[in-house]
Amino acid sequence: MGELQWEWDEDKAALNLAKHGVSFLTAAAIFANAIIERVDDREDYGELRFIALGRVETENYRVAYTWRGDDVVRIITAQKASKNERKSTTVRYSLSEIEARSARGEDRTRLDAPEAEPLTEDFWKHARVVMPRGKTSVHLRLDADIVDWFKAQGRGHLTRMNAVLRAYVDAHRRSA
């Protein structure tokens, strides 16, 4: 298994942002933490789809998605969760790339995005908790000025440090 990646149709992402006020960058970011998910069997989509509830910072989101192989999550739609839930245009990003794009201000999720309709009791009966994969806890000694600089950039300094290391590794893998 490789690093988890996300893909979506850019046209659909733009429509989703216009309709629901939630970007697919935010949708992908819920997978950095534990999520609650269940199979979306409300209708026959011709593929196995899931509905996930997850958190990005202080907001909860509902994301419909499917798997493309073992390592690729295809985002279908995303909405801000309701209160009781707390092709050619296809793009694919790793979690570190999503975090880097968000850090650069490319995430266009509106703070006033409308909430989704509440999920039914049936959703909760069949839902399960899914933990994120791929992170390893390490003890690391760093120069104080480096840690101070990352902390000065605001919340998420460890995530940004990981993104820098990921970019370094990816660059060296490509050049090898």
N, C-alpha and C positions, 0 to 999 in steps of 0.2 A: 504494500500500500504506500502510495506517495502522499505528499502534502495535500490536504483537503483543498479543493478549489470550488469556485462558484461561477456559474454562467447564467446569462439571461439575454433576452432579446432587447436591444437598446430602444427600439420603437415601443415595445410593451412597457419598458421601464419608464419611458417618458409619459406614456398614457397613465400609468399607475401613479406617478408623481402628480400629474395634473388632477386626477380623480380623487386619490386618497391622501395626497400630501406626504407620502413616504417614499424615499428613494430605495433602490435595491441595494445600495451600499449599506444603508442602515439595516435592511432586511438580512443581509449576509452577516452583519456584525452580531446578530443574536446567537450565532453558533459558536461564539467565543466563550459562552457561558453555558450553564445547564439550561436545557429547554424542556418543555412539556410538549409531547407530540402524540398524534394518533393518525391512523390511516384515514384519508379523506375518501369515504365511500358514499358520499351524498349522491353521486352519479357516476356513470361509466365514462372515464376520461380516455380510455384506450391505453392507460399507463397507470402504474401504482403511484398515487400522490399522497402527500402528508400535509397535515396542518400542524404548525408548531407555534407555541407561545414562548417568547423569550424577551430578554431585557437588554437594552442598550442604555448605559448610564442609568438615568432614573425613569425611563419610559419603557412600557411594555408594548410589544408588537406581535401581530399575528401574521405568519408567513406561510403561504402555500408553496410547496416545492416537490420536486421529484429527484430521483438519483439518476445520473448518467454514469454507469460503471460504478466502481468502488470509491472513487475519490472526487467525484464532481456532483455538486448540488446545483440543480437548475431551479432558479427562483421563478415562480409563476405570478404571484401577486403578494402584496404586503399592505397591511393597514395598521394603524395604531389600535391596540387591543381595546376592547370595551372595558368599562370600569370593573365589571365582574370577572374579568379574565386576568387580570394582571399577570440557424439560417445565416444570413449575411450580416444581420445586425446583432448576432450573438457575440457576447464578450465573456471572458473567463478571467477570474482573479483569485489569487491565493488570499488567505486571511491577512497576511502581512501587507499585500498590495492594497487590500480594502482599507486596512488601518492607515496606510500611508496616504491614500487618496482622501480619506476623511480628515487626516491631520492637515492636509494641504487646503482644506476648505471646499473640497469638491462634492461633499454630501449636501444635497439640497432639500432634505426633509424639512417640512415646515413645522414649527412649534405648534401651530394651530391646526394641525392635521385632524380631520374628524375621526371619531372612534368608530370601530367596526360594530356591527350588530352583535349582541351577546351570543355566546356559544350555548348550545343546548346541554341539558343534563347528560344526554347520550355521549357527547364529546368527552365529558369528564369521566364517565364510566369506562371508556376505552383508551384513555390517554396514558402515557408513560413518561417518566423522566429520562432524558438522554443527556449524559455528561459529555462535554467537549473532549476531543482527543488531541493528542499531539504535544501537549506541554509537559515539560519536565521541570520540577523544582530543583534549583541548584543553589549552592552557597558560592558567591562570587565576590572576590575582592577587587574593587575598582578605585581609581583615583577620585578623591573627594570632589575635585573641580568638575569632573565629568558627570558625576551623580548630581551635583548641584545644578549644573547647566540643564540637564534633562528635567529635573524637578521644577526649575524656573519656567519651563515651557507650559506648566499646568498639569491638570489631572492626566493620568495615563502615562507617566514617565517610564514605567517598566515596559509597557506595551510599545512605546516608541523605541526604547533600547532594543527590544526584540526585533522590531521592524528594521532598524539599522543593521543588526547582525544578519537578518534574513536577506536584506538587499546585498550585503557583502558576499554571503554564501552563494546567492543566486548568480551574481555577477561572475564569481569565480567558477561556478559550474558551467556557465555559458562559454567562458573563455577556455575551458579545459578541453 
